[in-house]
Structures are given as C-alpha cells and as structure tokens.
Amino acid sequence: MIKQLRLFVVTLFALLFSITSNAEVAPGFNSWDDVVAAAKGGQVNVYMWGGSDAINGFVDDFYGVPLKNDYGITLNRVPLKGTVDAVNQVLSEKEAGVTGDNGNIDLIWINGENFWTLKQANLLYGPFGEGLPNSQFVAWDNPAVNLDFGRPVEGMESPWSSAQFHFMYDSARSNYEDMPRNYAELGMWIKNNPGRFTYIRPGKGGFVGTRFVKQIFFEVSGGHDQWV
C-alpha cells in the first residue's frame, strides 16, 4: 500500500475485494486496478482506538484475514487510547521532515475534531472517498457524511460505520411511557428525579459523554440545521 496518510476507513479494505473502476479514483491512480496493484504484497498501518475487543477482532478477522489471503497485504492494527495520539504523531513527523511514503501511519479511524486538525495542516491524502468502488452505496448528499465537525469532507475521508445514541433506564423503577423524548423533557425529568440520572464525563476517552453534551447544545440552540 502506498505509504501516505489517509483517513481510516474500513470500507477501503472491503473495497479491495470489490469490483474495479475505470474512473480516476485518487491522486496518483487512474483506476482501482492500479490501487490493487500498488497495494499487493504491502503493509497497511491502521491506527485506531483499541478499547473494544469486539471491534479489534472484527477488523483483524473480517479485513485482515482476506487482505492477507487474497492480496498478500498485511493489516497492522495499531491500538490507540485516543485518536489525538495518532494526530500528534503525524504532526511530529511533519515537523521532523517526514513526508509521503516515509510516514508510519497509513490510515486513521478518526473523529471530526482530529480530522479538521489534519485537514487544516494539509496532511490528508485525497480526494479519494468518492473514487472508491463501493462509494456508489454511500449517500454523499447526507450532511452526516459530507460534513465532519461541521466542515466539508471534500473526499478526504469515507465512512465505514455508523452508530446510534441510546439511553438506558431501570424498568423496575421507571415506566417506559414516562421516559423523556427530547432534551427539554430530560431536563425536567432530572429536576424531578434528583440523583437518578448520570452520564459519562466528557473528555479524553469519554466520547459518548461528549456526544451527549453536543446533542444537548444542538437542541437547545434551535437545531443543527443552522450550524450546517
């Protein structure tokens, strides 16, 4: 695999087994066949949050095994405690004069804030997202896909999964019908039930808590559309 910094997209690995494309797919490659040929026999260093055994195993088995068996590509998954660690490494390598194929990081499973940091520093490879063969199945007109951290992706990343935010409640103490359906109702529920609501503290490693707070800001400020 060409050693350039790219955003981590597990879809990218899946597409190595997919149909080829005759259109220009990314800078330096005129077809997907060219990508496959350049990658054959190489190694991909994937830097990603390593806190989930289930996700780690999925990446190693579902992508790593067929990559090795079908293309001779070694998938080297490098676990991170936080995505910012990979971003800082890229920035440090830049300061040290490391460029192009000499960098250690090929792919990063990245979040919006860290994506924007690297995009501002002009350290991302691309555009490549819409050149992937399976990009035909991606809803690129969806702001959840073409924007990250409120900034245009511009082909510098591609989605590989999605997630839903869930609240859990104790059905032995509360009825489903009484549960709040929006954050305004949640605020009232918390006031009426002191000490019975908790959430993960936002910050490093607490991305679920950060997401919770962001969602509150979006709702109480009048909705997300004004920020797009």
HUJO-V919841 format. One record per residue. N is the residue number from 1. RES is the residue in one small letter. PHI is phi in degrees with one decimal (none if undefined). Layout:
# HUJO-V919841
{{N/RES/PHI} {N/RES/PHI}}
This chain:
# HUJO-V919841
{{1/m/none} {2/i/-58.9} {3/k/-85.8} {4/q/-131.2} {5/l/-71.0} {6/r/-134.5} {7/l/-76.4} {8/f/-72.6} {9/v/-136.1} {10/v/-62.0} {11/t/-55.5} {12/l/-58.7} {13/f/-67.8} {14/a/-61.4} {15/l/-72.8} {16/l/-64.1} {17/f/-98.8} {18/s/-96.7} {19/i/-67.1} {20/t/-90.4} {21/s/-130.7} {22/n/-93.5} {23/a/-81.3} {24/e/-64.0} {25/v/-104.4} {26/a/-171.5} {27/p/-53.8} {28/g/92.4} {29/f/-133.3} {30/n/-91.4} {31/s/-151.2} {32/w/-68.2} {33/d/-59.1} {34/d/-63.8} {35/v/-63.0} {36/v/-61.6} {37/a/-64.5} {38/a/-68.9} {39/a/-83.4} {40/k/-57.1} {41/g/80.3} {42/g/-96.3} {43/q/-132.0} {44/v/-114.2} {45/n/-93.9} {46/v/-103.7} {47/y/-98.4} {48/m/-151.3} {49/w/-54.0} {50/g/-110.4} {51/g/-83.6} {52/s/-122.8} {53/d/-62.2} {54/a/-65.2} {55/i/-68.1} {56/n/-58.6} {57/g/-64.7} {58/f/-61.4} {59/v/-64.4} {60/d/-63.1} {61/d/-88.0} {62/f/-72.1} {63/y/-109.4} {64/g/-62.1} {65/v/-65.7} {66/p/-66.6} {67/l/-58.6} {68/k/-70.5} {69/n/-70.8} {70/d/-94.4} {71/y/-129.4} {72/g/68.7} {73/i/-95.1} {74/t/-91.0} {75/l/-93.6} {76/n/-100.7} {77/r/-86.4} {78/v/-105.9} {79/p/-73.7} {80/l/-123.3} {81/k/-79.5} {82/g/-151.8} {83/t/-60.0} {84/v/-59.7} {85/d/-63.2} {86/a/-68.9} {87/v/-61.9} {88/n/-63.3} {89/q/-65.9} {90/v/-62.1} {91/l/-63.9} {92/s/-66.8} {93/e/-64.5} {94/k/-62.3} {95/e/-61.8} {96/a/-84.3} {97/g/87.1} {98/v/-79.6} {99/t/-138.7} {100/g/53.0} {101/d/-67.8} {102/n/-86.1} {103/g/-73.2} {104/n/-85.1} {105/i/-103.1} {106/d/-98.0} {107/l/-132.0} {108/i/-132.5} {109/w/-80.5} {110/i/-125.1} {111/n/-105.8} {112/g/-60.7} {113/e/-62.9} {114/n/-72.7} {115/f/-59.8} {116/w/-66.2} {117/t/-59.0} {118/l/-72.3} {119/k/-66.2} {120/q/-61.3} {121/a/-83.9} {122/n/56.7} {123/l/-114.8} {124/l/-106.0} {125/y/-84.8} {126/g/146.2} {127/p/-75.0} {128/f/-135.8} {129/g/-54.4} {130/e/-81.4} {131/g/-89.2} {132/l/-70.0} {133/p/-52.6} {134/n/-83.5} {135/s/-65.6} {136/q/-62.9} {137/f/-95.7} {138/v/-99.2} {139/a/-82.8} {140/w/-68.4} {141/d/-82.4} {142/n/-80.5} {143/p/-57.5} {144/a/-67.4} {145/v/-103.9} {146/n/-86.3} {147/l/-123.9} {148/d/-140.3} {149/f/59.0} {150/g/77.5} {151/r/-113.1} {152/p/-61.3} {153/v/-71.9} {154/e/55.7} {155/g/75.8} {156/m/-88.5} {157/e/-152.5} {158/s/-142.9} {159/p/-70.8} {160/w/-126.8} {161/s/-166.0} {162/s/-140.2} {163/a/-143.7} {164/q/-116.7} {165/f/-95.3} {166/h/-121.7} {167/f/-104.5} {168/m/-115.4} {169/y/-137.4} {170/d/-88.8} {171/s/-69.3} {172/a/-77.2} {173/r/-116.2} {174/s/-137.6} {175/n/-92.5} {176/y/-57.1} {177/e/-63.9} {178/d/-90.8} {179/m/-73.9} {180/p/-66.1} {181/r/-111.1} {182/n/-153.1} {183/y/-74.5} {184/a/-64.8} {185/e/-66.5} {186/l/-62.5} {187/g/-59.4} {188/m/-66.8} {189/w/-62.7} {190/i/-63.1} {191/k/-63.7} {192/n/-82.1} {193/n/-133.5} {194/p/-59.2} {195/g/80.5} {196/r/-111.0} {197/f/-124.8} {198/t/-146.4} {199/y/-150.4} {200/i/-69.0} {201/r/-64.7} {202/p/-64.2} {203/g/133.3} {204/k/-59.6} {205/g/82.9} {206/g/-112.5} {207/f/-64.3} {208/v/-65.9} {209/g/-65.4} {210/t/-62.3} {211/r/-62.0} {212/f/-59.8} {213/v/-65.8} {214/k/-60.6} {215/q/-63.2} {216/i/-61.5} {217/f/-59.3} {218/f/-59.6} {219/e/-69.9} {220/v/-72.4} {221/s/-90.0} {222/g/108.5} {223/g/106.6} {224/h/-82.3} {225/d/-58.1} {226/q/-67.0} {227/w/-98.5} {228/v/-83.8}}
